[in-house]
Every structure is written in structure tokens, then in C-alpha cells.
Amino acid sequence: MLVRMFAVDALEDVGFQVLQAGGASEATAALADAPHVAAVIVDMGLPDRPGDQLAAEMRARLQNVPILIASGRSERELKDKFAADKRIGVLVKPYTASMLIGALASLGVAAPSPQD
């Protein structure tokens, strides 16, 4: 919960609009009603389903949307697991706000420009 709150604050601080969910079921429901999604951030330690399963479901539904996997697991293990899909990035916990924004940027997702 604290990591999610930190991530939401970090993303909103640079201009992203954020949908958040406490688990895979909530995420699936939230994304069903979302008109446009720039990226999906998935934690591997979800309470109701493994994060990699949710990532696979999101990939099937949102084929061209970048997915960022956040986890306390080994970075090498995660990169090996998701190596086949270049639209999936890995961010190892603990991370800073700049690491989160940088990981999204490496997937081609830049912070929105401020509205005039």
C-alpha cells in the first residue's frame, strides 16, 4: 500500500493521471473503463493473483501498451522472465521517483507536457 501511494504521488507530481488498484481484480475492472492507457505498472506481489499472470492478461488486452513490472525479486530473474517482450520493463524495489519516471521513459512513456 505504501509503495503504491508513493508511486501514485510520484507519477501525479509529473503530470500523469493515475488509475490505481489494490489487486489484479481491481486493476482489470479499472482498465475495462479506461479510454486511454499510456502504461501499466504491475507489482509482482499482488494479494489475489501473481503479478506475472496479470501482466500476461494486460498484454493480451492492451497489446501495444508498455508494462512496467515492479518487484523486490532479482532484476536478472525478472528480465530473463520477460525478455521476449520488449514492451515490458523491470523496476526493482526499492526505487526512487526518478527511477520510476526513468523506467517509464525507457519504455517510451514520457511525462505529459504541462497544459497552458
Buried (B, 14 or more C-beta within 10 A) or exposed (E): EEBBEBBBEBBEEBEBEEEEBEEBBBBBEEBEEEEEBBBBBBBBEBEEBEBBEBBBBBBEEBEEBBBBBBBEBEEEEBBEBBEEEEBBBBBBEEBEBEBBBEBBEEBEBEBEEEEE
